[in-house]
Amino acid sequence: MKTSVRKEFSLRLVGLSLVAVLALGAATSPAQAQSASAPSAPASAKAATVQTVSGPAVPTREPRRKGLNTGIKVHGHWTIEVRNPNGRLASHTEFENALQHDGQQALAAILWGYTPGDWAIVLDAASGDTQLPCAGQVTGGQAPCIIGESGDVFVTSCGGGLPAGLSNSQCFPTLTIGDDSSHTGTSLSLGGTVIASATSVISDVQTYLHVCSFSSTPTACAGGGGAPILEAFEFTAATLPAQGSGSCGGTGQLPCAVNVSAGQTVSVSVVISFQ
């Protein structure tokens, strides 16, 4: 099931990226055609033409459709809920983020024919913070939390081989992947849970997409399976400001970073959509 969902979404990525490329070309072609057809008239001639026009109003050019002007934007809508061991809701946080530069590279790699693999969600504290929400699986201590699918490359490589900064994480095989509840065919839903190992503040969050080389099959890439790994790309990311900083929680601002305590369950949902 997870392989078919991944392959379906990969086709959507390719199709939407091609639409974006065609849109950029279509947006510039009318101007190019106009400049090639005839030289511009002098300003005085244009003014005289306008002054002598009579009868019905000259029709204006129909505006280009929105898609040709704005292209396609990739969004990530996050929902983070923290619950106490007794199941009581401690906090509910929602916010938006956007496609990262590495995410753009991942889409370009897929268009070139590279093979998309596994997804992951990462929950971390601010850079330099020693109070991290999970326990390191390699050297111990506190570490970021990674949510992946059971048997995927992020979970199987959690003891080593992950990108810098994630190599001593704690990995949870609880990731689920599917279409969002609207079933529009232009979004992907990622979700999963972690159990916090320490009192911390979740302020840095990311989604990652693992991409393999041309020679890898989707099945081999999805599980690591000895497939040549190109890279784990940071697809979307956001940083939530520290509580009390004065730059969060207000109108038009991001929510504040999420407090967690040892033993609490953190449930995460990310809907990646194309608009």
C-alpha atoms as an extended CHARMM CRD file, in Angstrom:
* protein
*
       275  EXT
         1         1  MET       CA              0.0000000000        0.0000000000        0.0000000000  PROA      1               0.0000000000
         2         2  LYS       CA              2.6720000000        2.5030000000        0.9360000000  PROA      2               0.0000000000
         3         3  THR       CA              4.5590000000        1.8260000000       -2.3280000000  PROA      3               0.0000000000
         4         4  SER       CA              1.4720000000        2.5080000000       -4.4560000000  PROA      4               0.0000000000
         5         5  VAL       CA              0.7180000000        5.7380000000       -2.5850000000  PROA      5               0.0000000000
         6         6  ARG       CA              4.3220000000        6.8540000000       -2.9890000000  PROA      6               0.0000000000
         7         7  LYS       CA              4.3420000000        6.0550000000       -6.7130000000  PROA      7               0.0000000000
         8         8  GLU       CA              1.0300000000        7.8800000000       -7.1920000000  PROA      8               0.0000000000
         9         9  PHE       CA              2.3050000000       10.9830000000       -5.4330000000  PROA      9               0.0000000000
        10        10  SER       CA              5.5770000000       10.8270000000       -7.3820000000  PROA      10              0.0000000000
        11        11  LEU       CA              3.5800000000       10.9850000000      -10.6080000000  PROA      11              0.0000000000
        12        12  ARG       CA              1.7360000000       14.0040000000       -9.2100000000  PROA      12              0.0000000000
        13        13  LEU       CA              5.0610000000       15.6950000000       -8.4310000000  PROA      13              0.0000000000
        14        14  VAL       CA              6.2690000000       15.1240000000      -11.9820000000  PROA      14              0.0000000000
        15        15  GLY       CA              2.9880000000       16.2810000000      -13.5340000000  PROA      15              0.0000000000
        16        16  LEU       CA              2.7020000000       19.3990000000      -11.4010000000  PROA      16              0.0000000000
        17        17  SER       CA              6.3360000000       20.3190000000      -11.9560000000  PROA      17              0.0000000000
        18        18  LEU       CA              5.8700000000       19.9730000000      -15.7190000000  PROA      18              0.0000000000
        19        19  VAL       CA              2.7930000000       22.2110000000      -15.5010000000  PROA      19              0.0000000000
        20        20  ALA       CA              4.9060000000       24.7940000000      -13.6900000000  PROA      20              0.0000000000
        21        21  VAL       CA              7.5530000000       24.6670000000      -16.4240000000  PROA      21              0.0000000000
        22        22  LEU       CA              4.9160000000       24.9670000000      -19.1740000000  PROA      22              0.0000000000
        23        23  ALA       CA              3.2650000000       27.8110000000      -17.2950000000  PROA      23              0.0000000000
        24        24  LEU       CA              6.4880000000       29.7750000000      -17.1930000000  PROA      24              0.0000000000
        25        25  GLY       CA              6.9410000000       29.2480000000      -20.9120000000  PROA      25              0.0000000000
        26        26  ALA       CA              3.3540000000       30.2170000000      -21.6780000000  PROA      26              0.0000000000
        27        27  ALA       CA              3.6140000000       33.3230000000      -19.5430000000  PROA      27              0.0000000000
        28        28  THR       CA              6.5010000000       34.6930000000      -21.5960000000  PROA      28              0.0000000000
        29        29  SER       CA              5.4930000000       33.5940000000      -25.0950000000  PROA      29              0.0000000000
        30        30  PRO       CA              2.8000000000       36.2660000000      -25.8130000000  PROA      30              0.0000000000
        31        31  ALA       CA              5.2290000000       39.0920000000      -25.0910000000  PROA      31              0.0000000000
        32        32  GLN       CA              7.8920000000       37.4380000000      -27.2120000000  PROA      32              0.0000000000
        33        33  ALA       CA              5.4400000000       36.9800000000      -30.0990000000  PROA      33              0.0000000000
        34        34  GLN       CA              4.3180000000       40.5750000000      -29.8840000000  PROA      34              0.0000000000
        35        35  SER       CA              7.8600000000       41.9470000000      -29.9350000000  PROA      35              0.0000000000
        36        36  ALA       CA              8.7400000000       39.7500000000      -32.9100000000  PROA      36              0.0000000000
        37        37  SER       CA              5.7230000000       40.7380000000      -35.0230000000  PROA      37              0.0000000000
        38        38  ALA       CA              6.3640000000       44.4590000000      -35.4010000000  PROA      38              0.0000000000
        39        39  PRO       CA              8.3980000000       47.2820000000      -33.8670000000  PROA      39              0.0000000000
        40        40  SER       CA              6.6870000000       49.5100000000      -31.3040000000  PROA      40              0.0000000000
        41        41  ALA       CA              5.0960000000       52.6750000000      -32.6340000000  PROA      41              0.0000000000
        42        42  PRO       CA              6.3920000000       56.0580000000      -31.4520000000  PROA      42              0.0000000000
        43        43  ALA       CA              4.6660000000       57.4530000000      -28.3770000000  PROA      43              0.0000000000
        44        44  SER       CA              3.1170000000       60.3290000000      -30.3480000000  PROA      44              0.0000000000
        45        45  ALA       CA              1.5540000000       57.9410000000      -32.8510000000  PROA      45              0.0000000000
        46        46  LYS       CA              0.0580000000       55.8840000000      -30.0740000000  PROA      46              0.0000000000
        47        47  ALA       CA             -1.4340000000       59.0070000000      -28.4850000000  PROA      47              0.0000000000
        48        48  ALA       CA             -2.9610000000       60.1530000000      -31.7840000000  PROA      48              0.0000000000
        49        49  THR       CA             -4.5290000000       56.7380000000      -32.3220000000  PROA      49              0.0000000000
        50        50  VAL       CA             -6.1790000000       56.7990000000      -28.9380000000  PROA      50              0.0000000000
        51        51  GLN       CA             -7.5380000000       60.3310000000      -29.4200000000  PROA      51              0.0000000000
        52        52  THR       CA             -9.1940000000       59.5440000000      -32.7950000000  PROA      52              0.0000000000
        53        53  VAL       CA            -10.8680000000       56.2420000000      -31.7770000000  PROA      53              0.0000000000
        54        54  SER       CA            -14.6760000000       56.4530000000      -31.9620000000  PROA      54              0.0000000000
        55        55  GLY       CA            -17.5700000000       54.0030000000      -31.6990000000  PROA      55              0.0000000000
        56        56  PRO       CA            -17.5430000000       50.9420000000      -29.4730000000  PROA      56              0.0000000000
        57        57  ALA       CA            -14.9060000000       50.7180000000      -26.8020000000  PROA      57              0.0000000000
        58        58  VAL       CA            -11.7600000000       48.9120000000      -27.8270000000  PROA      58              0.0000000000
        59        59  PRO       CA            -11.8270000000       45.4720000000      -26.1710000000  PROA      59              0.0000000000
        60        60  THR       CA             -9.0750000000       44.8660000000      -23.6650000000  PROA      60              0.0000000000
        61        61  ARG       CA             -6.8980000000       41.7970000000      -23.7580000000  PROA      61              0.0000000000
        62        62  GLU       CA             -8.3280000000       38.9640000000      -21.6930000000  PROA      62              0.0000000000
        63        63  PRO       CA             -6.2320000000       38.5130000000      -18.5320000000  PROA      63              0.0000000000
        64        64  ARG       CA             -4.1230000000       35.4120000000      -18.4340000000  PROA      64              0.0000000000
        65        65  ARG       CA             -5.3890000000       32.6850000000      -16.2110000000  PROA      65              0.0000000000
        66        66  LYS       CA             -4.0590000000       32.7400000000      -12.6840000000  PROA      66              0.0000000000
        67        67  GLY       CA             -2.0460000000       29.5480000000      -13.1490000000  PROA      67              0.0000000000
        68        68  LEU       CA             -0.0020000000       31.1000000000      -15.9530000000  PROA      68              0.0000000000
        69        69  ASN       CA              0.8610000000       34.1620000000      -13.8920000000  PROA      69              0.0000000000
        70        70  THR       CA              1.6280000000       32.7180000000      -10.4770000000  PROA      70              0.0000000000
        71        71  GLY       CA              2.8710000000       29.1910000000      -11.1430000000  PROA      71              0.0000000000
        72        72  ILE       CA              2.4830000000       26.4490000000       -8.5350000000  PROA      72              0.0000000000
        73        73  LYS       CA              3.2290000000       26.8930000000       -4.8390000000  PROA      73              0.0000000000
        74        74  VAL       CA              3.9540000000       24.0430000000       -2.4460000000  PROA      74              0.0000000000
        75        75  HSD       CA              2.6540000000       24.4130000000        1.1070000000  PROA      75              0.0000000000
        76        76  GLY       CA              2.9290000000       22.3770000000        4.2700000000  PROA      76              0.0000000000
        77        77  HSD       CA              0.1270000000       22.6640000000        6.8270000000  PROA      77              0.0000000000
        78        78  TRP       CA              1.2130000000       21.3330000000       10.2260000000  PROA      78              0.0000000000
        79        79  THR       CA             -0.8740000000       20.2470000000       13.1880000000  PROA      79              0.0000000000
        80        80  ILE       CA              0.9160000000       19.2610000000       16.4160000000  PROA      80              0.0000000000
        81        81  GLU       CA             -1.0010000000       17.9240000000       19.4040000000  PROA      81              0.0000000000
        82        82  VAL       CA              0.6000000000       17.1000000000       22.7520000000  PROA      82              0.0000000000
        83        83  ARG       CA             -1.2030000000       14.7440000000       25.1370000000  PROA      83              0.0000000000
        84        84  ASN       CA             -0.4760000000       13.7160000000       28.7100000000  PROA      84              0.0000000000
        85        85  PRO       CA             -0.0430000000        9.9950000000       29.5680000000  PROA      85              0.0000000000
        86        86  ASN       CA             -3.7150000000        9.9100000000       30.6300000000  PROA      86              0.0000000000
        87        87  GLY       CA             -4.7590000000       11.0290000000       27.1250000000  PROA      87              0.0000000000
        88        88  ARG       CA             -5.7250000000       14.5710000000       28.0960000000  PROA      88              0.0000000000
        89        89  LEU       CA             -4.8990000000       17.2280000000       25.4950000000  PROA      89              0.0000000000
        90        90  ALA       CA             -2.1180000000       19.5270000000       26.6790000000  PROA      90              0.0000000000
        91        91  SER       CA             -1.7420000000       21.7150000000       23.5660000000  PROA      91              0.0000000000
        92        92  HSD       CA             -2.8950000000       22.0580000000       19.9530000000  PROA      92              0.0000000000
        93        93  THR       CA             -0.7880000000       24.0050000000       17.4400000000  PROA      93              0.0000000000
        94        94  GLU       CA             -1.3220000000       24.6860000000       13.7330000000  PROA      94              0.0000000000
        95        95  PHE       CA              0.8750000000       26.5930000000       11.2910000000  PROA      95              0.0000000000
        96        96  GLU       CA              1.9850000000       26.7770000000        7.6540000000  PROA      96              0.0000000000
        97        97  ASN       CA              5.3590000000       26.4350000000        6.0300000000  PROA      97              0.0000000000
        98        98  ALA       CA              6.7170000000       26.4170000000        2.4940000000  PROA      98              0.0000000000
        99        99  LEU       CA              8.9140000000       24.4350000000        0.1160000000  PROA      99              0.0000000000
       100       100  GLN       CA             12.6320000000       24.6180000000        0.9200000000  PROA      100             0.0000000000
       101       101  HSD       CA             15.5170000000       24.9760000000       -1.5320000000  PROA      101             0.0000000000
       102       102  ASP       CA             16.3540000000       21.2840000000       -1.0600000000  PROA      102             0.0000000000
       103       103  GLY       CA             12.7260000000       20.4910000000       -1.8310000000  PROA      103             0.0000000000
       104       104  GLN       CA             13.0760000000       22.2890000000       -5.1550000000  PROA      104             0.0000000000
       105       105  GLN       CA             16.1840000000       20.2130000000       -5.8610000000  PROA      105             0.0000000000
       106       106  ALA       CA             14.2700000000       17.0260000000       -5.0210000000  PROA      106             0.0000000000
       107       107  LEU       CA             11.5130000000       17.9190000000       -7.5020000000  PROA      107             0.0000000000
       108       108  ALA       CA             14.1190000000       18.6940000000      -10.1650000000  PROA      108             0.0000000000
       109       109  ALA       CA             15.8670000000       15.3620000000       -9.5010000000  PROA      109             0.0000000000
       110       110  ILE       CA             12.5650000000       13.4870000000       -9.9210000000  PROA      110             0.0000000000
       111       111  LEU       CA             11.9540000000       15.2960000000      -13.2280000000  PROA      111             0.0000000000
       112       112  TRP       CA             15.3990000000       14.1880000000      -14.3720000000  PROA      112             0.0000000000
       113       113  GLY       CA             14.4380000000       10.5780000000      -13.6490000000  PROA      113             0.0000000000
       114       114  TYR       CA             15.7920000000        9.9620000000      -10.1500000000  PROA      114             0.0000000000
       115       115  THR       CA             13.7030000000        7.6160000000       -8.0010000000  PROA      115             0.0000000000
       116       116  PRO       CA             11.7150000000        9.0180000000       -5.0420000000  PROA      116             0.0000000000
       117       117  GLY       CA             11.8280000000        6.9650000000       -1.8580000000  PROA      117             0.0000000000
       118       118  ASP       CA             10.7950000000        7.4380000000        1.7490000000  PROA      118             0.0000000000
       119       119  TRP       CA              9.3290000000       10.3710000000        3.6520000000  PROA      119             0.0000000000
       120       120  ALA       CA             10.0770000000       11.3970000000        7.2350000000  PROA      120             0.0000000000
       121       121  ILE       CA              9.0030000000       14.0260000000        9.7720000000  PROA      121             0.0000000000
       122       122  VAL       CA             11.5920000000       15.5440000000       12.1150000000  PROA      122             0.0000000000
       123       123  LEU       CA             10.8710000000       17.3170000000       15.4160000000  PROA      123             0.0000000000
       124       124  ASP       CA             13.7550000000       19.2050000000       17.0060000000  PROA      124             0.0000000000
       125       125  ALA       CA             14.6090000000       22.0160000000       19.3970000000  PROA      125             0.0000000000
       126       126  ALA       CA             16.2480000000       25.2670000000       18.3430000000  PROA      126             0.0000000000
       127       127  SER       CA             19.8130000000       25.1720000000       17.0460000000  PROA      127             0.0000000000
       128       128  GLY       CA             22.2530000000       25.0990000000       19.9500000000  PROA      128             0.0000000000
       129       129  ASP       CA             19.5910000000       24.0610000000       22.4710000000  PROA      129             0.0000000000
       130       130  THR       CA             20.7410000000       21.1620000000       24.6640000000  PROA      130             0.0000000000
       131       131  GLN       CA             17.2040000000       20.2880000000       25.7960000000  PROA      131             0.0000000000
       132       132  LEU       CA             16.0290000000       18.0700000000       22.9270000000  PROA      132             0.0000000000
       133       133  PRO       CA             12.7290000000       16.1560000000       22.9380000000  PROA      133             0.0000000000
       134       134  CYS       CA             13.9550000000       12.5780000000       22.3100000000  PROA      134             0.0000000000
       135       135  ALA       CA             16.7780000000       10.1890000000       23.2900000000  PROA      135             0.0000000000
       136       136  GLY       CA             19.7040000000        9.4820000000       20.9410000000  PROA      136             0.0000000000
       137       137  GLN       CA             19.8850000000        5.9080000000       19.6530000000  PROA      137             0.0000000000
       138       138  VAL       CA             23.6330000000        6.0190000000       18.9620000000  PROA      138             0.0000000000
       139       139  THR       CA             25.4500000000        7.9360000000       21.6740000000  PROA      139             0.0000000000
       140       140  GLY       CA             22.5550000000        8.4880000000       24.0610000000  PROA      140             0.0000000000
       141       141  GLY       CA             21.6880000000       11.8760000000       25.4880000000  PROA      141             0.0000000000
       142       142  GLN       CA             18.9330000000       14.0590000000       24.1000000000  PROA      142             0.0000000000
       143       143  ALA       CA             18.2640000000       14.1490000000       20.3670000000  PROA      143             0.0000000000
       144       144  PRO       CA             15.7760000000       15.0490000000       17.6400000000  PROA      144             0.0000000000
       145       145  CYS       CA             12.7540000000       12.8040000000       16.9700000000  PROA      145             0.0000000000
       146       146  ILE       CA             12.2730000000       11.1980000000       13.5520000000  PROA      146             0.0000000000
       147       147  ILE       CA              8.9660000000        9.7280000000       12.3730000000  PROA      147             0.0000000000
       148       148  GLY       CA              9.3250000000        7.2200000000        9.5360000000  PROA      148             0.0000000000
       149       149  GLU       CA              7.6080000000        4.1490000000        8.1290000000  PROA      149             0.0000000000
       150       150  SER       CA              8.4700000000        0.7280000000        9.5200000000  PROA      150             0.0000000000
       151       151  GLY       CA             11.3690000000       -0.6210000000        7.4600000000  PROA      151             0.0000000000
       152       152  ASP       CA             12.0680000000        2.6050000000        5.5980000000  PROA      152             0.0000000000
       153       153  VAL       CA             15.5410000000        4.0420000000        5.1270000000  PROA      153             0.0000000000
       154       154  PHE       CA             15.1230000000        6.6310000000        7.8830000000  PROA      154             0.0000000000
       155       155  VAL       CA             14.1750000000        4.0570000000       10.5180000000  PROA      155             0.0000000000
       156       156  THR       CA             16.6650000000        1.3750000000        9.4440000000  PROA      156             0.0000000000
       157       157  SER       CA             19.4790000000        3.9560000000        9.2180000000  PROA      157             0.0000000000
       158       158  CYS       CA             18.6560000000        5.6550000000       12.5020000000  PROA      158             0.0000000000
       159       159  GLY       CA             21.6900000000        4.0220000000       14.1140000000  PROA      159             0.0000000000
       160       160  GLY       CA             23.9110000000        5.7570000000       11.5720000000  PROA      160             0.0000000000
       161       161  GLY       CA             23.9730000000        7.0260000000        8.0010000000  PROA      161             0.0000000000
       162       162  LEU       CA             21.4190000000        9.8320000000        8.3250000000  PROA      162             0.0000000000
       163       163  PRO       CA             22.1990000000       13.4200000000        7.2640000000  PROA      163             0.0000000000
       164       164  ALA       CA             24.3800000000       15.5210000000        9.5380000000  PROA      164             0.0000000000
       165       165  GLY       CA             22.4770000000       16.6890000000       12.5810000000  PROA      165             0.0000000000
       166       166  LEU       CA             20.1420000000       13.6840000000       12.5280000000  PROA      166             0.0000000000
       167       167  SER       CA             22.6560000000       10.8630000000       13.0250000000  PROA      167             0.0000000000
       168       168  ASN       CA             21.9390000000       10.5350000000       16.7570000000  PROA      168             0.0000000000
       169       169  SER       CA             18.1590000000       10.7890000000       16.5810000000  PROA      169             0.0000000000
       170       170  GLN       CA             15.4410000000        8.5940000000       18.0460000000  PROA      170             0.0000000000
       171       171  CYS       CA             13.3150000000        7.0670000000       15.2940000000  PROA      171             0.0000000000
       172       172  PHE       CA              9.6470000000        6.0850000000       15.5800000000  PROA      172             0.0000000000
       173       173  PRO       CA              8.1630000000        3.7460000000       12.8950000000  PROA      173             0.0000000000
       174       174  THR       CA              4.7160000000        5.3510000000       13.1210000000  PROA      174             0.0000000000
       175       175  LEU       CA              4.5310000000        7.3170000000        9.8660000000  PROA      175             0.0000000000
       176       176  THR       CA              1.3730000000        6.9930000000        7.7660000000  PROA      176             0.0000000000
       177       177  ILE       CA              1.1080000000        8.3390000000        4.2020000000  PROA      177             0.0000000000
       178       178  GLY       CA             -2.0070000000        9.0690000000        2.1830000000  PROA      178             0.0000000000
       179       179  ASP       CA             -4.1270000000       11.6390000000        0.3960000000  PROA      179             0.0000000000
       180       180  ASP       CA             -5.6330000000       14.3740000000        2.5470000000  PROA      180             0.0000000000
       181       181  SER       CA             -9.2920000000       14.2500000000        3.5920000000  PROA      181             0.0000000000
       182       182  SER       CA            -10.4420000000       16.4330000000        0.6720000000  PROA      182             0.0000000000
       183       183  HSD       CA             -9.1700000000       13.8570000000       -1.8660000000  PROA      183             0.0000000000
       184       184  THR       CA             -8.3860000000       16.5570000000       -4.4130000000  PROA      184             0.0000000000
       185       185  GLY       CA             -5.4700000000       14.6230000000       -5.8750000000  PROA      185             0.0000000000
       186       186  THR       CA             -3.0800000000       17.5420000000       -5.3250000000  PROA      186             0.0000000000
       187       187  SER       CA             -1.9300000000       16.9070000000       -1.7640000000  PROA      187             0.0000000000
       188       188  LEU       CA             -0.1790000000       14.3690000000        0.4160000000  PROA      188             0.0000000000
       189       189  SER       CA             -0.8410000000       13.7240000000        4.0970000000  PROA      189             0.0000000000
       190       190  LEU       CA              1.9340000000       12.6100000000        6.4750000000  PROA      190             0.0000000000
       191       191  GLY       CA              1.2290000000       11.7230000000       10.1010000000  PROA      191             0.0000000000
       192       192  GLY       CA              2.7070000000        9.9400000000       13.0910000000  PROA      192             0.0000000000
       193       193  THR       CA              3.4790000000       10.0340000000       16.8150000000  PROA      193             0.0000000000
       194       194  VAL       CA              6.4850000000       10.1530000000       19.1440000000  PROA      194             0.0000000000
       195       195  ILE       CA              6.8840000000        9.8010000000       22.9090000000  PROA      195             0.0000000000
       196       196  ALA       CA              8.9450000000       12.6300000000       24.3800000000  PROA      196             0.0000000000
       197       197  SER       CA             11.9180000000       11.4590000000       26.4250000000  PROA      197             0.0000000000
       198       198  ALA       CA             12.6670000000       14.7560000000       28.1430000000  PROA      198             0.0000000000
       199       199  THR       CA             11.2720000000       18.1670000000       28.9690000000  PROA      199             0.0000000000
       200       200  SER       CA             11.9760000000       20.2840000000       25.9200000000  PROA      200             0.0000000000
       201       201  VAL       CA             10.5960000000       22.7750000000       23.4070000000  PROA      201             0.0000000000
       202       202  ILE       CA              9.8460000000       21.7330000000       19.8160000000  PROA      202             0.0000000000
       203       203  SER       CA             10.7290000000       24.7030000000       17.6440000000  PROA      203             0.0000000000
       204       204  ASP       CA             12.3590000000       23.3080000000       14.4690000000  PROA      204             0.0000000000
       205       205  VAL       CA             10.3030000000       20.9650000000       12.2780000000  PROA      205             0.0000000000
       206       206  GLN       CA             11.0060000000       19.4720000000        8.8560000000  PROA      206             0.0000000000
       207       207  THR       CA              9.7680000000       16.9510000000        6.3520000000  PROA      207             0.0000000000
       208       208  TYR       CA             12.3810000000       14.9520000000        4.4430000000  PROA      208             0.0000000000
       209       209  LEU       CA             12.2010000000       13.0840000000        1.1360000000  PROA      209             0.0000000000
       210       210  HSD       CA             14.7730000000       10.4040000000        0.3600000000  PROA      210             0.0000000000
       211       211  VAL       CA             15.7550000000       10.1450000000       -3.3320000000  PROA      211             0.0000000000
       212       212  CYS       CA             17.6880000000        7.3430000000       -5.0760000000  PROA      212             0.0000000000
       213       213  SER       CA             19.6480000000        7.2040000000       -8.3230000000  PROA      213             0.0000000000
       214       214  PHE       CA             18.3650000000        6.4020000000      -11.8230000000  PROA      214             0.0000000000
       215       215  SER       CA             19.2350000000        2.7110000000      -11.4860000000  PROA      215             0.0000000000
       216       216  SER       CA             17.1140000000        2.1290000000       -8.3880000000  PROA      216             0.0000000000
       217       217  THR       CA             13.5790000000        0.7370000000       -8.5180000000  PROA      217             0.0000000000
       218       218  PRO       CA             10.8730000000        2.3840000000       -6.3780000000  PROA      218             0.0000000000
       219       219  THR       CA             10.6330000000       -0.7590000000       -4.2390000000  PROA      219             0.0000000000
       220       220  ALA       CA             14.3720000000       -0.9070000000       -3.5700000000  PROA      220             0.0000000000
       221       221  CYS       CA             14.5500000000        2.8240000000       -2.9210000000  PROA      221             0.0000000000
       222       222  ALA       CA             11.6210000000        2.7200000000       -0.4930000000  PROA      222             0.0000000000
       223       223  GLY       CA             13.3930000000        0.4070000000        1.9390000000  PROA      223             0.0000000000
       224       224  GLY       CA             17.0110000000        1.3610000000        1.5150000000  PROA      224             0.0000000000
       225       225  GLY       CA             17.5680000000       -2.1930000000        0.2090000000  PROA      225             0.0000000000
       226       226  GLY       CA             21.1280000000       -1.5780000000       -1.0260000000  PROA      226             0.0000000000
       227       227  ALA       CA             19.8570000000        0.9570000000       -3.5510000000  PROA      227             0.0000000000
       228       228  PRO       CA             22.2630000000        3.7830000000       -4.3530000000  PROA      228             0.0000000000
       229       229  ILE       CA             21.0840000000        6.7110000000       -2.2350000000  PROA      229             0.0000000000
       230       230  LEU       CA             21.3400000000       10.1510000000       -3.7970000000  PROA      230             0.0000000000
       231       231  GLU       CA             20.3380000000       12.2360000000       -0.7830000000  PROA      231             0.0000000000
       232       232  ALA       CA             17.7650000000       12.8800000000        1.9230000000  PROA      232             0.0000000000
       233       233  PHE       CA             16.3170000000       16.2600000000        0.9570000000  PROA      233             0.0000000000
       234       234  GLU       CA             14.7830000000       18.6850000000        3.4600000000  PROA      234             0.0000000000
       235       235  PHE       CA             11.4600000000       19.1860000000        1.6740000000  PROA      235             0.0000000000
       236       236  THR       CA              9.6050000000       21.6380000000        3.9430000000  PROA      236             0.0000000000
       237       237  ALA       CA             10.6550000000       23.2770000000        7.2140000000  PROA      237             0.0000000000
       238       238  ALA       CA              9.6210000000       25.8680000000        9.7920000000  PROA      238             0.0000000000
       239       239  THR       CA             11.0310000000       27.4410000000       12.9430000000  PROA      239             0.0000000000
       240       240  LEU       CA              8.5910000000       28.4170000000       15.6780000000  PROA      240             0.0000000000
       241       241  PRO       CA              9.7510000000       31.4200000000       17.7640000000  PROA      241             0.0000000000
       242       242  ALA       CA             10.4460000000       30.9260000000       21.4630000000  PROA      242             0.0000000000
       243       243  GLN       CA              7.6060000000       31.6250000000       23.8580000000  PROA      243             0.0000000000
       244       244  GLY       CA              7.8630000000       35.0530000000       25.4080000000  PROA      244             0.0000000000
       245       245  SER       CA              9.9460000000       36.3960000000       22.5170000000  PROA      245             0.0000000000
       246       246  GLY       CA              7.2050000000       38.8250000000       21.4750000000  PROA      246             0.0000000000
       247       247  SER       CA              7.3180000000       37.5600000000       17.8870000000  PROA      247             0.0000000000
       248       248  CYS       CA              4.8310000000       34.6890000000       18.0700000000  PROA      248             0.0000000000
       249       249  GLY       CA              1.2430000000       33.9610000000       18.9430000000  PROA      249             0.0000000000
       250       250  GLY       CA             -0.1190000000       37.3000000000       17.7870000000  PROA      250             0.0000000000
       251       251  THR       CA             -2.2940000000       38.2060000000       14.8250000000  PROA      251             0.0000000000
       252       252  GLY       CA             -0.5420000000       37.2580000000       11.6120000000  PROA      252             0.0000000000
       253       253  GLN       CA              2.3530000000       35.6360000000       13.4900000000  PROA      253             0.0000000000
       254       254  LEU       CA              3.4680000000       32.0300000000       13.7610000000  PROA      254             0.0000000000
       255       255  PRO       CA              2.4270000000       30.2130000000       16.9300000000  PROA      255             0.0000000000
       256       256  CYS       CA              5.0190000000       29.8600000000       19.6740000000  PROA      256             0.0000000000
       257       257  ALA       CA              7.2780000000       26.8260000000       20.0550000000  PROA      257             0.0000000000
       258       258  VAL       CA              5.6070000000       23.7380000000       21.5450000000  PROA      258             0.0000000000
       259       259  ASN       CA              6.4120000000       22.7010000000       25.1210000000  PROA      259             0.0000000000
       260       260  VAL       CA              6.7250000000       18.9660000000       25.8170000000  PROA      260             0.0000000000
       261       261  SER       CA              7.5220000000       16.9130000000       28.9050000000  PROA      261             0.0000000000
       262       262  ALA       CA              8.9110000000       13.3910000000       29.2990000000  PROA      262             0.0000000000
       263       263  GLY       CA              6.2240000000       10.7840000000       28.7300000000  PROA      263             0.0000000000
       264       264  GLN       CA              3.8990000000       12.9920000000       26.7090000000  PROA      264             0.0000000000
       265       265  THR       CA              2.7070000000       11.8300000000       23.2880000000  PROA      265             0.0000000000
       266       266  VAL       CA              3.2680000000       14.1900000000       20.3740000000  PROA      266             0.0000000000
       267       267  SER       CA              0.9960000000       13.6190000000       17.3550000000  PROA      267             0.0000000000
       268       268  VAL       CA              1.9550000000       15.3170000000       14.0930000000  PROA      268             0.0000000000
       269       269  SER       CA              0.0450000000       15.7910000000       10.8440000000  PROA      269             0.0000000000
       270       270  VAL       CA              1.5080000000       17.4800000000        7.7520000000  PROA      270             0.0000000000
       271       271  VAL       CA             -0.5380000000       18.0860000000        4.6060000000  PROA      271             0.0000000000
       272       272  ILE       CA              1.7100000000       18.9850000000        1.6490000000  PROA      272             0.0000000000
       273       273  SER       CA             -0.4080000000       20.6530000000       -1.0220000000  PROA      273             0.0000000000
       274       274  PHE       CA              0.0330000000       22.2380000000       -4.4470000000  PROA      274             0.0000000000
       275       275  GLN       CA             -1.8250000000       25.4680000000       -5.1630000000  PROA      275             0.0000000000
